[in-house]
Amino acid sequence: MNTCKLLAAALLILLTGCSSVSVEDYRDASPRFVPSEFFDGRLTAHGVVMDRGGKVTRHFNADIVAYWKDGVGTLEEDFVFDDGEQQRRVWTLTPDGDGGYVGRAGDVVGDGGLSFAGNAVFLDYVLQIPYGDGTIDLRVDDRMYLVAPNVLINESRLSKFGFGVGRIVLTIVRHRDAKTADALLPGA
């Protein structure tokens, strides 16, 4: 009987130890993240890509132009990597009816789910990246935290078949010069 209780307790500890952090855990954290306010105008991103062991394999900088029309957000991201490679990703953020957004981009397989609370925003999606002569699909679990009104810290966990294959850590900075931001918007 004691062995059964011990096994049950061990199983309970194992299951609670595997519980996932929810964006709702940050509901009371500040500063408060509002997608349509932060992702508006000109932003820059600066980050590193790490392999599964934590070694930095490349770094990048990106220019981002973000704007909203009729409640739908667009983020135009232009990346430049340390080896000269350039990538462009254009996200469309559409309200999902439950307080979050559906995120779509050309190299994203299906729909991504964006949820936010307090100072946190989580984005989960499958990204198709070049690999050899083809592509490979990686699950990306973005965890972003607003640490100052114009600074968002992002950690992305990359996985394949449930196994971690790498991470991306980056900082996104919002530049609030109204003249500059307005001049970058389409139709301005």
C-alpha positions, -999 to +999 in steps of 0.1 A: +000+000+000+028+024+008+045+016-025+012+026-043+010+059-025+047+066-032+042+059-069+011+081-070+029+109-053+059+106-077+035+106-107+017+137-093+050+155-089+061+145-124+029+157-139+028+190-121+065+195-129+057+193-166+029+219-164+033+247-189+036+284-183+005+302-196+004+337-209-023+343-182+004+338-156+015+374-165-020+390-164-009+414-136+026+422-149+034+456-163+040+475-185+009+463-202+013+450-238-012+461-264-004+447-298-019+476-318+001+501-297+035+483-297+034+470-332+027+504-348+053+524-368+090+516-371+107+490-351+140+472-351+150+437-339+184+425-329+191+388-320+210+356-320+203+321-333+215+292-311+218+255-317+203+230-293+234+231-271+231+269-267+260+279-290+253+310-310+255+301-347+244+334-363+231+368-354+208+392-372+192+427-373+158+435-387+139+465-397+101+462-391+073+484-403+040+478-385+006+492-391-031+485-386-062+489-408-097+480-397-084+461-367-059+439-387-022+444-381+006+440-406+043+436-397+067+438-426+100+424-413+133+426-433+162+406-418+199+408-425+221+380-410+258+382-402+266+361-433+248+386-456+216+364-460+185+385-462+150+373-454+116+390-456+085+380-436+052+398-437+029+389-408-009+396-408-025+396-374-063+391-376-085+392-344-096+356-335-128+365-317-114+354-283-092+383-275-061+371-294-050+371-330-044+346-358-010+352-373-002+344-409+029+348-430+042+333-463+067+309-447+044+300-418+025+267-422-012+271-414-022+297-387-002+309-358-019+317-325-011+349-307-023+355-271-014+382-247-020+392-211-002+418-189+033+424-203+035+390-221+026+379-256+029+343-268+029+333-304+029+296-315+034+286-351+052+263-376+079+279-397+092+265-429+129+272-432+154+263-459+173+231-452+197+215-477+180+215-511+145+218-496+128+230-465+120+218-430+091+226-408+100+237-372+075+245-344+083+279-329+071+289-294+077+326-291+075+341-256+077+379-256+078+402-226+074+440-226+101+452-202+098+490-210+072+509-231+094+506-262+114+473-256+101+438-261+124+408-252+116+376-272+128+340-267+118+315-294+121+278-288+125+258-319+115+221-320+110+192-344+089+162-335+087+176-299+125+178-295+143+211-290+166+219-319+175+256-311+166+289-297+164+325-309+168+354-285+161+389-296+151+424-286+125+444-305+127+482-301+099+505-310+109+539-325+082+564-317+093+593-339+058+601-354+072+617-386+094+588-393+068+562-385+041+579-406+064+582-436+070+545-436+034+535-437+018+524-470+000+552-488+018+579-468 
